[in-house]
Amino acid sequence: MTSVFRKLAAVKIKNGTFNKVGVQKVSTWSPLATAFNSRPARKLNFSISQDDVGLFGLPELRTYDGFYSMKENAVLETDKLIAESCDPNRSRKMVEVFDELSDTLCKVADLAEFIRIAHPKAAYSQAAEDACVSISGIVEKLNTHRELYSALRNVAENKDKFETTPVDEHVAQLFLFDFEQCGIHLPESDRCRVVELNDYILQLGQRFMAGAVSPRAIPKEVLPKNIRHLFTIDGDQVLVTGLYADSPNAAAREAAYRIFLYPDGHQEYLLEEMLKARHELAKLCGFPTYSHRALKASIVEMPSVVNEFLDILTEQLWDRAAADFHTMMRMKCEEDPLSQQNLAPWDTPYFTQKVKRDWLQVGSSEFSPYLSLGACMEGLNTLTNSLYNISLVNDEVRPGEVWSPDVYKLAVVHKDEGLLGHIYCDFYERPGKPNQDCHFTIRGGKELPDGSYQNPVVVLMLNLPTPRWSSPSLLTPSMVDNLFHEMGHAMHSMLARTKYQHVTGTRCSTDFAEVPSVLMEYFAADPRVVQTFARHFQTQEKMPEDMLIRLCASKHLFAASEMQLQVFYSALDQCYHSHHPLQGSTTDVLAQLQNKYYGIPCVANTAWQLRFSHLVGYGAKYYSYLLSRALASWIWQEYFEANPLSSSAGEKYRRECLAHGGGKPAKELVSQFLQRDVTPVNLAHSLITEIDNKREHINNVKRTSSCQA
């Protein structure tokens, strides 16, 4: 499909306005926009069941019993590949055998894990869960297979008998590290302890996650009568289910904060046990701390680099964040002149939203008619076409291919290279569907022995409002950001034409995996990009320029204070996973670090870390959010800020960044692409530059609005 827009030849932003040059007018919706502004069309299927192609076009999955045969085939193939790996007369590179072994297991495990959580039918979900358990059992056995480990280690340390490339050697080292994460290189007693600790940490994490979201019940007499009605009342109790951060009632916000975050002894026990177990695990595996273990093979490589990055940011953010807090405090005094309270943690989210409403007149309902799902998909197609010569084509969904009738299928097609892969779009909310925005790899890309390429297959899962009879799905600005973010992951998967599936697409270091998705948020916040697709779903009129400017400016509010909060979260995560025992309880450590890294002090008798579920999934890696944003910002400033639809910049980014997936050390990849060393100073500089530019842009918009008023 050819793009319905021509590239922007030149764009200039000045004083909160922008001039556009060379944009072709569009009078009708494209086929892609039309498809996504309607529920997915389905041909009536009067055939008997065997005409169904099976989930994802896999004939085995015409019924849920197919998971059993897939698992059995994986077991047989795994045995053959183990034998080949251990055969001194093998006929190909060791890393090729290992990658095929990994691919064999991942094709079942990744597919089953997705179907387990996404399929609405219990029989499919249960069969998929059984397959997940079986594959996990196979993996556990492989992790104790010393002959297999020795064969790989010998090749990694002494070279293969076949000539290898730097990519081969890098991927072999990754396989070796994965092996050693399970302690296979340790004495048997230590290895068994590693297995025990991994299982214990998993159980602790699951229990901590459950406790982090559980509501807090208190006697209703504890709350003042004038705010009780703002909470859920259950008999004689009040249920506090969150922070009520958007409530205009200051007393309600404070009460929710103090009650929901009140210390919980059991949660504190779970967290401290998890941190102690992680530290013991790291020491057993030869690392000084868990953070050292978690950062191996990352961009930063060492905790000291992370801490230097965070300290530089803290110093440069302090005055900038203080200015944000001063503005919020002034607003608080204007709203309640009799209040004697200082700015508190429960105030900042509220006043950020208030600024959007009052200063920028931004409300989701005002913008949503211009942000239909079809319009946004057309915008993504325009962007990928301009940057990469890639079109997103709405492909026919065959009977039995998807798990829900409201799933779309996109073919990703390059102008010259042809089909690159498929993206299944499970975008609409439905009963029982997980409430999360996610990217799932179903099949990774890799080179095949015959020289062809195994194209990737991924799923994007969102929870957008379902179309109504009178309108398509209309997105809020935050939904548009999420859509672009997840599509960034999908394009990483599509464009990473790696030799090995073990390093395909997003299978790279955590602090690089988020860079392509975060970078897409910059495109979604640029008026030159948004104006190519933001059109009213009924009249097809483009979003008025003043609305467009306000929408994009709203994403820049209080950037310094928000980033300072993320620095604090990252520093806390690093400290928790450094040397043990900690200097006091986790709450004591939090209070000390909050004074150092954040401009609003800790509130007594609260312990928000006990609600911070990211400590489970991102242990010692929460900094990745900031580092990914720093790199994305740096790439944006260097290559796309001048022209976000530059085909030359897009092609360079594709060839030098996305194409490698995790097949090249992330630090080396990024340094070569940016032609500068990835140091804490340079990373912090990109973020501070962005914050200052955002502040200037907000001031320009406010001045322009004042003049017009």
N, C-alpha and C positions, 0 to 999 in steps of 0.2 A: 504494500500500500504506500503510495507516495504521500508525502506530507502535504497537508492542506494549507500550510503557511510557508512563505519564503522566510529566509533568515533575516534577522534584523541587521541591516547594513551598518547602522551606527545608532548609539543611544547615549544620551547625556543626561545625568541627573544634576540638578542645581536647585538650591533653595526649596527642596521638598517637592519639586515637579520634575517631570521627565519629558523628553522629546523623543518620538519614535520615528524611525525612517525605514521605508521599504517594506512595510507589512502588508501582505495581500489581504484584502477584505474577504470575509467568508459569509455567504448568505444562507447556507444550509449546513446542517450537522453532517459530519463525516459518517461513514458506515460504522466506525468504531464507537463514536459518541452515541449514535442511534442505538447500537446494541446495548451499551452500558446504561443508557437512559430507559431501558426496558428490562423486564425480567428475561433471563435467558430463554431463547426460543427452543422448544423441543419438538422434534418430529414425532408424530404418533407411531408407536411401535406395536404392530399387531402380530409380530412374529412370536414364536415360542421362545422360551428363556435362553436356549443355547445360542440364539443370535446375538445376545449381549456380548460385548467385547471384553467385559470384566473391568474392574477398577483400574484406572490409569492405562487401559488397553491391554491389561495382562490377562490372558485367557484363564489362567489358574484361579483368578479371583472373580469368576462368574458367580461363585458361591463362597461363603465364608470358610468352607472346608479347604479352600485352596491354600490358606495359610499353612496348613499342615504339610501339604506337598512341597510348598516353597521351603519350609524349614528343613524337611528331609533332604531335599536336593542340595540345600546349603551345607548340610552335614556331610553328605557324600563328597561334594566338591572340596570342602575344607580338608577332609582327610587326604585327598589326592594332592592338594597344594602343600600340606605339611610334609608329606612324603617327598615331594619334589624339592622343597626347601632343604631338607636334610640329606638329599642325595648328592654325593660328591661329584656325580656325573651329570648334574643338571645342565640344561642346554640354553639357559637364559640368565639374565642378571637376577641376583637375589632380590633386589628392590622391586623388580617387575612381578616376581612371584608373590611377594608380600602385599603388593598393591592389589593384585587380583584376589588374594585372600581377604583383604580388607573390603574390596568391592563386593565380593560374594556375600559377606556378612551384612554390610551396610545396606545393600539392596533390599534385604528382608527387614532388618532392624529399623531403618529409617521409615520405610513404608508402614511397617506394623505400628510403630510409635505414633505416627500421624493418625492412622485409622483408629487406633485405640482411643484417642481423645476426641476425634472429629466425627466418626460415623454415628448417625442417630440410631442405628439398629444394634441392639444389645448383642446379638449373635456375632456380628462382625467385630464389634468392639472387644468382646471376650476372646474370640479367636485370635485377634491381633495381639491382645495382651498375653495370651499363652505363647504366641510366637516370640514376643519380646523376652519373656522369661527364658524360653529355650535358647535363644541366641545369646542372652546374657550368660547362661550356663556354659555355652561353647566358649565364649570369650574368657570366662574365668579359668577354664581348663587350659586355653592357649597361654594365659598369663602365668601358668605354672609349668609350661612345657620347656624344660631346661635345654633339651636338645635343639629345639627350634630357636630359643634365645641364643644359644652358643653359636649356631650357624650364622645368625644375623650379626652378632657381636664380632665374630671373626672377620666378616666382610667389612663391617664399619671401621674396624681398627687396622686391618691389614690389607685392605683393598680386595675387590672382587676379582675373580679370574677373567672376567670380561671387562673390557674398557668401559669406564663410567664417566659421566659428566658431573659438573658441580651440582646440577639439579638432582641427579641420582644420589649423590653423596649426602646432600642436604636432607632428602626425604628418608634415606636410610637412617640417618641420625635421629630424625623425628620418630620413626618406628622404634628405634632402640630406647629413646627416652620414654615413650609410652610403655614399653615393656618394664623399664626400671621403676616407673611410678608405682608398680605393684610389688616391688621389692624382690623380684626374681633373682637379682644379682647378690642378694644377702644370704647369710647363713639361714638354715631352715627355720630356726626358732624366731629369728627376726622377721623372716618373710611371713610366717604365720601371724606374727603380731601386726604387721602391716595390713594383712587381710582383715584382721579383727578391727583395727582402727578405722579402715575405710568403711566397713560395715557400720561401726558405731557412729562415725561422723555422719553417714547418710541418715541413720535413724534420728540422731539429734537434730539434724537440719530439717527433716520433715516435721518433727514435733515443734521446733521453733517457728517454722513457717506457719503452721496452723495457729499457734498462739499469737503470732504477730498480727493476725487479722481478726481475732475473736473479739466480739463486743464486750464492753464493760457494763455490768449491771450494778446500780446503786439504789438505795431507798430514795423514793421521790422527794421525801422531806429534805434531803440534802440540798436540793436545788431550790433557788428562790421561785416563788409561784409565778413571777412575771416572765420566766423563761422556760418553764416546764413544757409548755405546749409546743416548743420548738424541737423537742426530742420525742423519741418513741417511748410511749408509756405502756408497760406490761404489768397490769395489776398494781401492786404497791411499789413497783420498781420502774426506774428509768433506764433505758438501754442507750448507751452512747456507742455509736458504731463507727465514728471517725472524728476528724478534727473540726468539722463544720467551718472550714476556712473561708467559705464565701458568704457566711451569714453577716448581714449588716448589723446585727446585735452584738456589740462588743462583749457584753457579759456572757452571752451564749458561746462565743468563740473562746473566751478564757476558760469557762467551765468545761467545755469539751476538751480543750487542750490538757487541762490539769487532771481530768478524770481519765481520759483515754490513755494518757501517757504516765499514769501513776505507776510507781515501781511494782513489779510482779516478781515475787521470789522464785517461782518456778521457771519463769522465762530467764531470769538472771542465772539460775543454775544451768539451764540448757545451753545458754550462750557461753558461759565460762567453761563448761565441760567440752563444748565443741572447739573452743580456742585452745584448750590444753591438749586435746586429742590431736588437733592439727599440728601443734608444735612438736609433740612427740613423734608424729609421723614424719615430719620434715627432718628431725634429728636422726631418726633411724635410716632415712634415705640419704644421709650425708650432707644435709643443708643446715646452715646456722639457724635459720628461721623458716617458718612457713612461707613468708613473703619471698624469700630467695627461691624457694621451690616453685612458687606460682609464677614468678617472673622469668624463669628460664625460657629462652627462645622468644621472648617478647621484644618489642622495640627498645624498651628502656634497659632490659636485661638485669638490672640490679635495683634493690630498694633505695639505695643512696641516691640514685638518679631521680626516682620518683619524689623523694623528700626534698631534693634540691629544687625540682620543678615547682612543687607546692609552696616552698618557702619564698621563692622568687615571686610567684603569683601573689602570695599573701602580702608581701611588702608593697607591691605595685597596685594592688586592689584596695588597700585599706582606705585611703582618702577618697577614692572613687566610690566605694561602697558607702562610706560615711555620708557622702553627698546624697545618695539614694535614700538612706535612712532619715536624713534631715528633711528631705521632701515629704516622706511618709509621715514624719512626726508633725510637720506643719499641717498636713491634711487631717491628722488625728485631732489636733487642737481645733481646727476649723469645724470639724464634725461634732466635737463635744468640748466646748470651751471650758467646762467645769472640771474636766478630767485632769487628775494630777499624775496619772500613770505615764511612765516612759513607754517608748515603742517596745512591743513585746513580740515574741515569735509568732503568736497567733494573729498579729496584725498585718504582717508583710504580704501574705497571699491576698488578703482582702483589699488592701490599698492598691496593689498592682492591678487587680481587676477594676477597681474604682477609677483608676487613671485611664484605663482603656475606655471606660464608659464616658467619663467627664471630659477629659482632654481630647481624646481622639474620636469620641462618639462611635465607638466600636461595639456592636452587638452582633452576636452570631446570626440572629434572625434577619438582620439587614443584609448580610452578605450571602447567606446560604442559597437564595434563588439564583445567584450568579455562579454557584459552585456545585452544579449537579455532577453526579458521578461521571456521566458521559462527557461533560465538558472537561473535567479533570483528566480523564483518560486520554482525551484528545490532546490536552496539554502535555501529558507524558509522552505521547507519540510524537508530537512536534519536537520535543526536547531530544529524545533518543534519535530521531531522524536527523536533526541538525548536528548533534554531537558525534554520532557513531554510524550514520547511514543505516540505521536500523528502524524497522517498522514493527509496530505491535498490531497483529492481525487477529481479529476475532475468529477463532477456528470452530468448526462444527464439533459438538460434543455427541459422541455416538452412544447408543443405548448401553446402559450399564457401566459407563466409563467414570461417572462421578458418584459421590456419596450423598449428594443432595441436589435436588432439581434446580436450585438457584446458583449453581456454580458456573462461571465462565471459563473458557479455555483460550489462552492467548498463544499464538505462534510468534516467536521472535525471529524475524527474518532480516538478514543483512542484504543490502542491495546487490552485492557481488558474491558473497559467500553462501547465500541461501539460508536454509533453516538452521538456527543455532540452538533451539530448545523450546520448551513449553512452560508456561506459567499458568497454573490453575488458580483462579481468583475466587476464593470463598469469602465474599465481602459482606453478606447481609447477616444481621442478627437473627437467631432462631432459638427456640427453647432447647436447653441442654447443651448449647454450643459454648465452649470456653470463652470467657470474656477477656480476650487478650488479642493484641495485634502481633502477629508472628510471621516469620519466614521459615518454611520447612523445606529441607532438601529431601526429595524422594529418590532421586537418582543423580549421582555426581557425574560430571563430565570426565572423560579420559580418552586417551588414544588407545585404539584397539590393535591387536596384532596384525590385522590385514591392512592397516594404514588408515582406516576410516575412524570416525570419532563417535564415541558414545555421548549423544547430546544430553545435557542436563534436563531434569524435570523438577520443578519446585512448586510449592503451594504458598500463596499469600493469604493469610487469614486476618480479616478485619471484622469489626462489628458495626457496620453502617446501618442507618435506618432503611427498612425495606421500602421499595417504591409503593406509592399509593395510586389509586385509580386516577387521581387528578394530577400527579406529579411524579417525576423520577426521584431517586434517592438524592436528597439535598444535604451537602456536607457543611459542617462548621469549619472555620479556619483551622482548628486543631486537628480535625479529621483529615483535612488536606495535607497538613504536615505529616501525619502518620502514614498516609497513603504514599507520599513521596519518599518517606524514610524507608518503608518496607520495600518499595520498588527499587531503591538503591541496593538493598541486599539481593533482590532478584536479578538485577542487571549484573552484579558482581558474579553471581552464579552463572549467568548466561555467557558472559564475556571472558571468563577465566578459562582459556583453552589450554588447560594444563595437561601434561603427559600422564599424570597420576591422579586418580580420584581422591586419594588420601589428602591431597592439598588443593582440591577443587574449590573455586569460589570463596565462600566464607570460612572454609576450613584453614584458617590461618591464625596468627596470634590474636588474642582478644583485643589488644589495643590497636590493631589495624583493622579487624573485622568490621568495626563500626564506622570507619572512615568513609567508605562509599555511601552509606546510608545517611550519615550526618551531612555529608556534602550535598546530598539531594535536598536537604532542608534549606540550604542557602538558595538553591534555585526556586524553591517554593516561596521564599520570602522576597524575591526580587521582582519589582513591578514590571520589568521588561519581559520576564517570563510569564508572570501571572496574566498580564494583559493579552497574551496570545490565546488564552482559553477561557477566561472568566466572562461568561455571557449568560444572560438571563434565559432560564430554561423555556420560557414561553415566547418571549419576543426576540430572542437571540441578540438583543442589544448588549454591547460590551459594558462591563462595569465602568461607571463614571470615574473619571480620573481622580477626583477628590476622594472617592471611596477607596480606590485602589491604593492611593498614597497612605491613607489612614490605616488600611488593612495591613500593609507591609510594615508601616512604622510601629504598629502595635506589638510586633514581634521583637522589638528592640528595647522595650521598657525595662528599666532597672536591671540592666544586664550585669553591672558590676556586683550588686548585692546578691543576685542569683548565682553568679559564678563563685563568689566568696563562700556561699553556702556549700556548693559542690566541692570546693577546696577543703572545707572543714570535714565533710563526709569522707573524702578520700584520705585525709590525714588520720582520721579516726580509724578507718579500715586498716591502714598501714600499721598504726600503732598496735592495734589489737593482734595483728599477725606478726609482730616483731618478737622481741625477747620476752621470755616468760620466766617467773611469774610476773604479772602486771603489777604496777605500783598502785595497789588499791583495787577496788571493784571496777567493773566496766563503767559504772556511773561516775565514779571518782575520776577515772581517766577522761571520760567525756567532758566533765566540767572543766578540767584543766585545759584540754585542747580547745574547747569552745572559746575560752578567754583569749587564747593565742591566735586562733584562726578565723573567728567570726565576730562581727561587730555588735551582736546582741548577746548578752550573757545567758547562761543556763538558768532555767527556772527550777527553783528548789522543789524537791519531792516529785520530780518527773524523771523519766528514763526513756527517752524516745528511741534509744538504740535497741530496746527490747521489741520495738515495732519495725525495726529496719531489716526487712527480710532480705535485702540485697547482700547482707553479710553471709548468707548461705550460698547463693549462686555465684557471687562475685568476690569471694574471700580473697583479700589482698589484691584484687584487680578492679576495685571500684574506680581507681584513678583513670581507668581506660576511657571512661566517659569524657573526662577533661582532655586527655591526651588525643583521643580521636577528634574531638572538636578543634583542638589546636592544629592538628594536621589538616583537617578539612578546611579550616579557616585559612591556613597558609596556602593550600592548593587553590582555594577560591581566589585569594588576593593575587596570587602569582599568575593564574591561567584564565580565570573566568570572570573576574570582577569587571574588566573592561568590556567584555562581550560574552554574556552567558550562553550564547548560541554559536560560539566559535567552533567550526568543524575541525580546524587544525589543532586547537587545544584539546577538544574531545578525543580526537584520534590519538594524540600523544598520551593522554591520560589512559585511554584504553590499552594501548600497546605496552606502556611502561609500568602501569600500576595494576589495572584490573586483570589483564591477561595472565599474570603470574599466579593469581590466587595465593596459596601459601607455599608455592614451589620455590620461592626465593626468600632468604632471610629478610624479614620485614624492615629492619633498620637499614640494611643495604639497599633495598628496593626504594624506600622513601628518600633516602639521601641522594641516590642517583637521579631520581625524578625531580627533586627540588634543587639539585645541584648545590646543596649546602648540608653541613652536618646537622643531624637531628640532636641538638643539645637542649638542656633545660632553658637556657637563655633564649634561644631562637624560638622554641615552642611557646614560652611565655610571651615573647614579643608579638607573636601572631595574634594571640588572644587579647592582649592589651590594645594593640592597634585596632582590632575589631571593635572593642568596647568604646574607644574614643570616637571612632567613626559613627557608631550607632548613636552615641550621645549627641554628636553634632547633627546627625540626621533628624533626631527627635526635636532638637531645638529649632531646626529649619522648618519642620512641619508645623510646630507650634507658632512660630513667627508668621508663617504664611497664613495659617488659619486665623490668627489675630487680625492680620491686615484685611483678609477677606470679610471678617466679621465687622 
